[in-house]
């Protein structure tokens, strides 16, 4: 992988309000990097500076080797920016919107036609291509918004809260599209205040609050930082094996219940087969297994002292 985006020391104030204060991170090709934080944390201000729409007070942004500036288009043609607010024309069809914006990107002829067809397929709107977008649901409009950002085959795709206000089906379609783009090698910067989206999509996450990055890393490394453990819930004839499980390396504690054991472990996926074997050796049997992994909500609460949705 190669580094597509490098952000260093970004700072932006609006009067006495410091909206972004020394933010820095990087994104590799084929990686989805999530900025996870509540509304007002500085996510949109940060990506507006990255996209070259807002001049920073300090710091710099480099995309594909080019420093980004509001005074120059160099490097900005490598970015696909999908804003939180819809940027489509309701009185044009889906295809007409894509053609219009494709021409703004400098595309034309057979290349533009093929890119429109490819994007329609990616966003799942081929069968609605010739319908007026004012007739679209909120989720379909969001998907078209993403398609516009993909037309010129950007190196970096920036998505600012792309699932706000959409129905569950459209939300899943959007998330699936992002997963496919990342798998195809695109670098994706994704802002959200939905913990479950960050956990599903993001290879690494930067937790942002009050304009600063509080911590960053993979979900596993962030959870490990605050010492959270996995919980394995075993049901069946398992209680007699409790003492044997406590002796195992990697088991933190065991809590017996009614025909169940709650086993706290460092990493569930690596120890589960050995747990099941030990229960069988102790004369027990397992009828059900549930694994509950600690999540980013717990990390955010630990780092900021407040819930993600506050």
N, C-alpha and C positions, 0 to 999 in steps of 0.2 A: 504493500500500500504506500501511497505517497501523500504528503500533506497538501490538502487543497485550501484550507482556510487557517490563517493564523491571526489571532486577535491578541493585542498586547496593550494593557494599561488603559483601556477605554474609560473616559470620564465625561459626563455631561451634566450640567446644572441648568435649571430653569429658575432664575432669580435665586432665592435662598434655598430652593429645593435641589438637593443632589440626587438626581435620578439614577445615575450610573457612576460607580466609584471604583475605578481600577480593575475593571473586568478583563480577564484574559483566559483564553483557551484555544484549542486547535481541533480541526476535524480532518480525518483522513479520507481518501477515496474509498467508497464502499462502506462508509461508516455513517450511522445515524447518531448524531449528538443531540441530546435533549437539554433544553433550558427549562428546568422544572421550578415553578414558583407561583405564588398566588397573584391575583390581579394587582397591579401596582408595584410589582417587585422590580421592574426595570427591564423586563424581557423585550417588550416592543421597542423601547428606546434603544436597546442594545442592537437589535437586528436592523433597525432603521439606519444606524451608523454603519453596520456591516454592509448593507446594501447600497450605501452611498447616497441615501436620501436625507441624511442629517449629519452635519459636521460635528465631530467630537471636539470637546474642549482640550482634550489631551489623548494620547495613545494613537495606535495605528491598526489598520486592517490590511492584510495581504491575502488576495485570492489568486490561486494558480500563479504565484510569483509576481503579481502586479499589486502595487499599493492602491487601495481604493480611496477616492476623493470625490467630494461633491462637485468639484470643478473640472473633473475629467471623466471621460467614458472608458478609459483604459481599465481593463479588468472587470468592469461592470457587465460587459456582454457575456461573461462567464457565469453570471448569477441568474437564477430563476427565482423571482421573489413573489410569493403568494401572500398578500396582506390579509389581515383579519377582516377588514371590510371588503365586501364583494366589489370586484372591478370588472363588471360585465355590462353589456347593453341589452336591456330586457326586450326591446323591440326588434332585435336581430335573432336569427335562429342560432342554435348551438354552433353549427358549422360556420355561419357568417361571422360570429364572434371570433372563432379561431382564425379564420382567414384574415380578418381585420387586424388582429394583434400580431399574426404572423408577418404581415406586411410591415408593421411597425418595427419588427425585429430585422427587417431587410430580406425576408424570404419571399420567393416568388416562383411562378411556373410549376413544373412537375415536383420540385423539391417541396414547395409549400403544400401542394395537394397530398403528397405522400406523408408529410409530417402531420397534417390535419387528420388523415385516416389513422395513422399510428397512435396519435394522442387520444382520439375518440375510443380506440380499443383499450388503451391503458386506463382511461377513466370510466370505462363501461357505459358510454353514451352513444355508441354507434347506432343503436335503434332509435334514438331520439335526436339524431344529428340535424334533422331539418324541421324540428319543432321550435317555436318561439320560446326563448328562455324565460319570458315572463310567466309561462305556464309551468315552469319547473318547480319542484319542491325545493325547500331550503338545502337539502343534502345534495341534490343534483346541481344546484347553482355552485355549491362549494366544490364539487368535483370538477365542474367546468373551470372554476377559478384556478384550480391546480393545473388543469390541462393547459391553460394559457401560459403558465410559468414554465411548462415543459417544452413548448414548441421549438425553441431554438437550441435544444439539447444542451442545457447548461451543465457546467462542471459541478456547481454547487446549487442545491435547491433549498431555499429558505421558506419554511412554512410557519406562519404565525397563528397559533390557535385554530387550526383548520377545521376542527370538528365542533366548534361552539354552535349550539342551537340546532344541531341536525338530529334526525331520527336514528335509532340504533342500527338499522340496516345500512343507511348511508354512511354512518360512522364506521362500521366495519369495512365497507367498501373502500373508504378513504385510507384506513389503516393498512389494508391489504395492498393497496396501490403503493403506499410508502415502503412497505416491506419489499415489494418487487423491485422498486427503483434502487433501493440500497443493495439488494442482491445483484443487480445488474452493474454495480460499480459506482453509482452516483453518491456523492457526499451530500448528506442531508442535515440541515440544522432545523430542529423542531422545537417550537416553544409550546408549552402546555401547562395547565394547572390540574390536569387529570393524571393522578399517580399511575393508574392502570395503563394509560397510553404510554407513559415513559417506560414502564416495566416491560410492555410488549414490544416496543419498537426500538428502544435506544441501546446501542452498544455501550455508550458511556453517557452519564448524566452530570450536568452541573446544577447544583441546587443554589438558586439565586433568591435573595431576599434583601429588601431595602438597598438595592443597587449593587450588591456585592455577591461574589461567588463564595458561598459558605464552605462548600466541599465539592469535589468531583471524583468520578470513577465509575467503575461498573456497579451494577446493583449489588453484586456479591461483596465487592470491596467496601462499598459505602455501609452496608449492613454490618460487615465485620468490624468496621471502625467503631461502632457503638456497642459491640459485644452481643448483638441479638443472636439467638439460636433458633434452629429449626425445631418444629414440633412434629413428631410422628405419632399418630393416634392409631393404636392397634386394638382391634376388637375380636372377641371370641373367647376361647378358653386360654387366656394369656396371663392371668394374675399370678399363677404359681411360678412364672418365669421372671418375676420382677427383680428378685435378688441377683439372678444370673446376669440379667441385662445391665445392672448397675456396675458389674465388674468389668464391663467391656470398655476398651479404649474408644474414645470419641463420644461416649455417653456421659452427659452432664448430670442428669437426674432422671428418675422414673417416678411417675405419680399414678398409683393404682386407682381404678374406679370400678364401677359395676360392669364386669365382663369387658374391661378395657384397660389399657395402659397408655398413659401419655408419656412419651419418651423424648426428653430434650437432648438434642445432639448438635454437634458442631456443623455437620453437613449431611443432610438426610440421604442424598442420592448415593453417596459412597458407602454408607454404613447399613442401609436397609437390608441388603441380602444377608449380611452376617446376623442381623437381628432376627430375621425369620428363621435362619438355621438354628440359632441358639434356643429360640422358643420351642422348636420341634425337638431338639435334643433334651430339653427340660420336660418333655412330655405334654406340651401344650399344643394348641392349634390356633391358626389365625383365620378369621372369616372376613375381615375387612381391614384396609389400610388407607389412612388419609395423611397427607403431608401438608403442613402449614408452614410456609416459609415467611420469615419476617419481610416487611415491605418498605418501600421508600417513604411511606407516610410516617412510619416510626422514626426513620432517620431525620426527616424534616422536622418533626416535633422535637427531637432531641437537639438539633442544631439551632432552631429558632425559638423554641418555647411556645410555638403555636401550631395549630392544625393547618394543613395545606390550603383548605378552602376558606380560612378566615379572611 
